[in-house]
Amino acid sequence: MEKVINNVDHIGIAVKSIDACLPFYTETLGLKLVGIEEVPSEQVKVAFIDTGNVMLELLESTNFESAIYKFVEKRGEGIHHIALGVNSIESRIQELKDKGVQMIHDNPKEGAHHARVAFMHPRSTHHVLFEMCQREVVSKVL
């Protein structure tokens, strides 16, 4: 039987400004910045921070309409989602739907670093926002 979840791919952290908080992660904690990019499909700029075993993804809104902007305005900065690495994202989406999980995305979209992603609705996951993330290489983000 195929393994459903491979790993925790990354933890998404919503921030007001990557530039403002990046020194905490790189200088104070001594973690390595892997890269920064924009993800137009999600209206965010992201910075990936390598912790050694799981990536942290800092998410900054690029638009007042983005989900991250609304999240930060409503709840403040903090953990936004947990991304789970999967192999066959379409199969995982269907399997979850068959088990009654409500999806935010019924089809994968392009995420950071050209990953294919889909989010589960927190109503179906005990109020935790989970992202499924399929990469060419599933062992690490980059």
Backbone as CSV, one residue per row, in Angstrom:
resi,resn,N_x,N_y,N_z,CA_x,CA_y,CA_z,C_x,C_y,C_z
1,MET,0.836,-1.181,0.000,0.000,0.000,0.000,0.888,1.255,0.000
2,GLU,0.538,2.218,-0.822,1.315,3.452,-0.938,1.168,4.290,0.324
3,LYS,2.281,4.848,0.743,2.303,5.741,1.897,1.509,6.997,1.550
4,VAL,0.577,7.388,2.417,-0.298,8.523,2.147,0.424,9.851,2.392
5,ILE,1.086,9.980,3.529,1.819,11.201,3.883,3.299,10.834,4.000
6,ASN,4.158,11.580,3.313,5.590,11.309,3.346,6.297,11.993,4.506
7,ASN,5.903,13.230,4.793,6.617,14.028,5.779,5.850,15.320,6.041
8,VAL,6.329,16.074,7.019,5.884,17.459,7.154,6.801,18.236,6.224
9,ASP,6.250,18.770,5.175,7.041,19.471,4.162,7.499,20.826,4.689
10,HIS,6.568,21.571,5.258,6.912,22.867,5.837,5.791,23.342,6.753
11,ILE,6.109,24.353,7.544,5.124,25.014,8.397,5.022,26.449,7.915
12,GLY,3.824,26.867,7.539,3.589,28.219,7.048,3.323,29.180,8.197
13,ILE,4.039,30.306,8.195,3.896,31.314,9.234,3.536,32.639,8.570
14,ALA,2.367,33.163,8.886,1.914,34.436,8.325,2.620,35.584,9.036
15,VAL,3.165,36.513,8.249,3.865,37.674,8.806,3.413,38.933,8.075
16,LYS,3.545,40.066,8.756,3.235,41.334,8.100,4.327,41.708,7.118
17,SER,5.580,41.451,7.500,6.713,41.834,6.671,7.831,40.820,6.818
18,ILE,8.190,40.185,5.723,9.329,39.264,5.742,10.597,40.012,6.124
19,ASP,10.792,41.194,5.543,12.004,41.971,5.837,12.130,42.277,7.324
20,ALA,11.024,42.574,7.977,11.055,42.931,9.391,11.350,41.732,10.289
21,CYS,10.847,40.555,9.939,11.009,39.407,10.843,12.154,38.473,10.455
22,LEU,12.672,38.588,9.244,13.734,37.687,8.784,14.964,37.691,9.692
23,PRO,15.412,38.845,10.195,16.583,38.817,11.085,16.394,37.948,12.333
24,PHE,15.171,37.838,12.840,14.933,36.953,13.990,15.309,35.517,13.634
25,TYR,14.878,35.066,12.465,15.129,33.684,12.065,16.590,33.449,11.685
26,THR,17.185,34.393,10.954,18.545,34.183,10.452,19.627,34.605,11.439
27,GLU,19.441,35.729,12.114,20.475,36.224,13.022,20.268,35.721,14.451
28,THR,19.071,35.892,14.988,18.817,35.476,16.376,18.838,33.961,16.514
29,LEU,18.086,33.264,15.646,18.036,31.803,15.737,19.166,31.121,14.971
30,GLY,19.811,31.834,14.058,20.921,31.266,13.297,20.512,30.283,12.215
31,LEU,19.281,30.409,11.724,18.798,29.516,10.671,19.165,30.073,9.296
32,LYS,19.143,29.207,8.297,19.574,29.593,6.943,18.381,29.972,6.072
33,LEU,18.460,31.148,5.463,17.478,31.549,4.456,17.800,30.793,3.183
34,VAL,16.816,30.055,2.676,17.009,29.274,1.458,16.663,30.101,0.230
35,GLY,15.613,30.914,0.319,15.216,31.732,-0.816,13.922,32.462,-0.561
36,ILE,13.719,33.490,-1.383,12.494,34.294,-1.328,11.913,34.336,-2.729
37,GLU,10.599,34.189,-2.843,9.933,34.271,-4.143,8.491,34.722,-3.970
38,GLU,7.890,35.158,-5.064,6.465,35.497,-5.053,5.675,34.331,-5.623
39,VAL,4.501,34.125,-5.057,3.578,33.082,-5.526,2.294,33.795,-5.937
40,PRO,2.197,34.158,-7.219,1.030,34.921,-7.678,-0.311,34.234,-7.421
41,SER,-0.362,32.903,-7.516,-1.634,32.199,-7.331,-2.185,32.379,-5.921
42,GLU,-1.318,32.632,-4.943,-1.755,32.825,-3.560,-1.612,34.273,-3.098
43,GLN,-1.114,35.140,-3.974,-0.942,36.567,-3.674,-0.050,36.771,-2.438
44,VAL,1.098,36.064,-2.440,2.031,36.164,-1.327,3.471,36.196,-1.822
45,LYS,4.314,36.729,-0.965,5.761,36.587,-1.088,6.136,35.614,0.014
46,VAL,7.008,34.643,-0.298,7.397,33.641,0.691,8.904,33.611,0.855
47,ALA,9.318,33.313,2.067,10.726,33.081,2.370,10.815,31.714,3.026
48,PHE,11.690,30.869,2.495,11.889,29.553,3.091,13.119,29.576,3.979
49,ILE,12.933,29.079,5.209,13.978,29.020,6.217,14.233,27.544,6.538
50,ASP,15.496,27.123,6.459,15.859,25.726,6.713,16.157,25.526,8.198
51,THR,15.402,24.642,8.849,15.647,24.341,10.262,16.465,23.063,10.421
52,GLY,16.756,22.388,9.328,17.499,21.130,9.384,16.636,19.917,9.113
53,ASN,15.393,19.918,9.587,14.534,18.762,9.334,13.181,19.136,8.738
54,VAL,12.794,20.393,8.838,11.557,20.861,8.222,11.748,22.340,7.879
55,MET,11.163,22.758,6.790,11.268,24.156,6.394,10.200,24.990,7.099
56,LEU,10.539,26.241,7.342,9.554,27.231,7.755,9.306,28.106,6.541
57,GLU,8.051,28.395,6.265,7.674,29.231,5.128,7.039,30.504,5.684
58,LEU,7.770,31.617,5.586,7.212,32.898,6.004,6.369,33.427,4.861
59,LEU,5.141,33.821,5.156,4.190,34.260,4.139,3.806,35.712,4.371
60,GLU,4.080,36.557,3.391,3.717,37.972,3.449,2.747,38.266,2.306
61,SER,1.655,38.910,2.615,0.659,39.249,1.603,1.220,40.250,0.591
62,THR,0.845,40.065,-0.671,1.182,41.042,-1.712,-0.059,41.779,-2.191
63,ASN,-1.209,41.490,-1.540,-2.472,42.049,-1.993,-3.446,42.100,-0.820
64,PHE,-4.226,43.154,-0.720,-5.196,43.293,0.363,-6.322,42.259,0.292
65,GLU,-6.434,41.566,-0.814,-7.474,40.552,-0.975,-6.989,39.141,-0.640
66,SER,-5.699,38.978,-0.386,-5.158,37.627,-0.189,-5.605,37.040,1.142
67,ALA,-5.603,35.719,1.199,-5.966,35.012,2.425,-4.991,35.335,3.557
68,ILE,-3.732,35.549,3.234,-2.740,35.862,4.268,-2.993,37.253,4.853
69,TYR,-3.327,38.208,4.004,-3.645,39.552,4.514,-4.828,39.465,5.489
70,LYS,-5.873,38.762,5.082,-7.064,38.637,5.920,-6.746,37.895,7.224
71,PHE,-5.907,36.864,7.127,-5.507,36.101,8.317,-4.784,37.006,9.315
72,VAL,-3.790,37.755,8.848,-3.004,38.620,9.727,-3.883,39.717,10.328
73,GLU,-4.781,40.285,9.531,-5.671,41.325,10.047,-6.600,40.780,11.132
74,LYS,-7.074,39.557,10.961,-8.028,38.974,11.907,-7.342,38.368,13.130
75,ARG,-6.228,37.650,12.912,-5.616,36.866,13.989,-4.224,37.327,14.395
76,GLY,-3.617,38.178,13.577,-2.243,38.582,13.836,-1.258,37.597,13.224
77,GLU,0.012,37.898,13.382,1.047,37.028,12.832,1.082,35.713,13.606
78,GLY,1.479,34.644,12.919,1.601,33.355,13.596,1.473,32.197,12.634
79,ILE,1.421,31.013,13.213,1.327,29.801,12.390,0.034,29.834,11.596
80,HIS,0.174,29.611,10.295,-0.958,29.652,9.380,-1.374,28.252,8.945
81,HIS,-0.400,27.416,8.557,-0.734,26.078,8.080,0.426,25.117,8.262
82,ILE,0.099,23.833,8.160,1.089,22.767,8.152,0.966,22.063,6.810
83,ALA,2.082,21.974,6.098,2.082,21.335,4.778,2.603,19.908,4.900
84,LEU,1.845,18.988,4.335,2.192,17.574,4.355,2.639,17.144,2.963
85,GLY,3.807,16.535,2.886,4.320,16.069,1.598,3.612,14.804,1.151
86,VAL,3.168,14.793,-0.110,2.489,13.631,-0.689,3.081,13.335,-2.059
87,ASN,2.836,12.125,-2.553,3.301,11.757,-3.889,2.269,12.090,-4.953
88,SER,1.117,11.489,-4.891,0.083,11.660,-5.916,-1.029,12.542,-5.350
89,ILE,-0.900,13.839,-5.577,-1.820,14.780,-4.934,-3.270,14.582,-5.388
90,GLU,-3.474,14.263,-6.654,-4.854,14.028,-7.127,-5.492,12.853,-6.393
91,SER,-4.713,11.768,-6.224,-5.227,10.600,-5.501,-5.521,10.941,-4.050
92,ARG,-4.642,11.727,-3.425,-4.839,12.103,-2.024,-6.087,12.967,-1.878
93,ILE,-6.295,13.914,-2.811,-7.493,14.759,-2.761,-8.742,13.889,-2.824
94,GLN,-8.770,12.973,-3.772,-9.949,12.116,-3.933,-10.158,11.227,-2.714
95,GLU,-9.071,10.673,-2.194,-9.169,9.815,-1.015,-9.730,10.586,0.179
96,LEU,-9.262,11.793,0.382,-9.763,12.611,1.490,-11.231,12.976,1.295
97,LYS,-11.589,13.344,0.062,-12.988,13.670,-0.206,-13.877,12.455,0.039
98,ASP,-13.398,11.276,-0.358,-14.162,10.046,-0.134,-14.361,9.782,1.363
99,LYS,-13.436,10.288,2.175,-13.528,10.111,3.622,-14.264,11.266,4.290
100,GLY,-14.845,12.165,3.491,-15.659,13.246,4.025,-14.921,14.532,4.340
101,VAL,-13.665,14.634,3.942,-12.906,15.859,4.199,-13.275,16.897,3.146
102,GLN,-13.635,18.082,3.600,-13.936,19.184,2.684,-12.627,19.815,2.236
103,MET,-12.480,19.996,0.943,-11.267,20.592,0.380,-11.531,22.056,0.032
104,ILE,-10.529,22.890,0.219,-10.597,24.261,-0.293,-10.323,24.229,-1.785
105,HIS,-9.402,23.356,-2.177,-9.060,23.189,-3.593,-9.373,21.753,-4.007
106,ASP,-10.292,21.592,-4.946,-10.603,20.257,-5.463,-9.563,19.800,-6.484
107,ASN,-8.780,20.745,-6.979,-7.704,20.437,-7.920,-6.446,21.147,-7.441
108,PRO,-5.284,20.536,-7.654,-4.042,21.175,-7.210,-3.793,22.481,-7.952
109,LYS,-3.108,23.418,-7.247,-2.663,24.660,-7.873,-1.153,24.730,-7.713
110,GLU,-0.546,25.657,-8.439,0.896,25.810,-8.308,1.214,26.647,-7.081
111,GLY,2.128,26.127,-6.260,2.587,26.833,-5.072,4.040,27.252,-5.227
112,ALA,4.680,27.579,-4.130,6.082,27.993,-4.144,6.969,26.862,-4.658
113,HIS,8.042,27.245,-5.318,9.027,26.303,-5.863,8.374,25.281,-6.800
114,HIS,7.327,25.687,-7.484,6.627,24.872,-8.481,6.002,23.606,-7.904
115,ALA,5.747,23.612,-6.615,5.042,22.489,-6.004,3.583,22.539,-6.423
116,ARG,2.939,21.407,-6.399,1.502,21.337,-6.619,0.869,21.215,-5.242
117,VAL,-0.090,22.101,-4.940,-0.637,22.171,-3.587,-2.159,22.177,-3.602
118,ALA,-2.729,21.743,-2.491,-4.174,21.809,-2.271,-4.402,21.851,-0.768
119,PHE,-5.338,22.694,-0.338,-5.620,22.864,1.082,-6.902,22.144,1.480
120,MET,-6.877,21.587,2.690,-8.069,21.004,3.302,-8.751,22.101,4.122
121,HIS,-10.060,22.101,4.134,-10.776,23.122,4.900,-10.673,22.815,6.394
122,PRO,-10.348,23.821,7.208,-10.215,23.594,8.655,-11.476,23.043,9.336
123,ARG,-12.642,23.253,8.732,-13.863,22.676,9.308,-13.792,21.152,9.342
124,SER,-13.016,20.572,8.439,-12.913,19.116,8.354,-11.694,18.559,9.074
125,THR,-10.856,19.429,9.635,-9.577,18.973,10.195,-9.378,19.449,11.639
126,HIS,-10.459,19.607,12.360,-10.402,20.048,13.753,-9.703,21.399,13.881
127,HIS,-10.016,22.283,12.925,-9.574,23.687,12.936,-8.087,23.887,12.669
128,VAL,-7.459,22.937,11.990,-6.069,23.096,11.559,-6.077,23.177,10.036
129,LEU,-5.408,24.202,9.491,-5.305,24.327,8.050,-4.140,23.469,7.568
130,PHE,-4.462,22.396,6.852,-3.449,21.512,6.279,-3.360,21.739,4.778
131,GLU,-2.138,21.746,4.301,-1.859,21.831,2.873,-1.216,20.515,2.458
132,MET,-1.650,19.971,1.347,-0.933,18.855,0.742,-0.007,19.448,-0.297
133,CYS,1.197,18.914,-0.352,2.240,19.498,-1.179,2.968,18.380,-1.929
134,GLN,2.898,18.412,-3.251,3.607,17.422,-4.066,4.751,18.112,-4.793
135,ARG,5.944,17.598,-4.583,7.148,18.113,-5.226,7.775,17.020,-6.075
136,GLU,8.644,17.424,-6.990,9.387,16.434,-7.780,10.221,15.565,-6.861
137,VAL,10.889,16.172,-5.882,11.644,15.464,-4.863,10.936,15.734,-3.554
138,VAL,10.390,14.695,-2.918,9.560,14.888,-1.734,10.335,14.914,-0.439
139,SER,11.627,14.633,-0.453,12.364,14.539,0.803,12.573,15.899,1.452
140,LYS,12.689,16.959,0.676,12.897,18.302,1.222,12.281,19.315,0.294
141,VAL,12.080,20.512,0.810,11.478,21.592,0.040,12.342,21.938,-1.162
142,LEU,13.632,22.068,-0.975,14.519,22.486,-2.062,15.570,21.463,-2.330
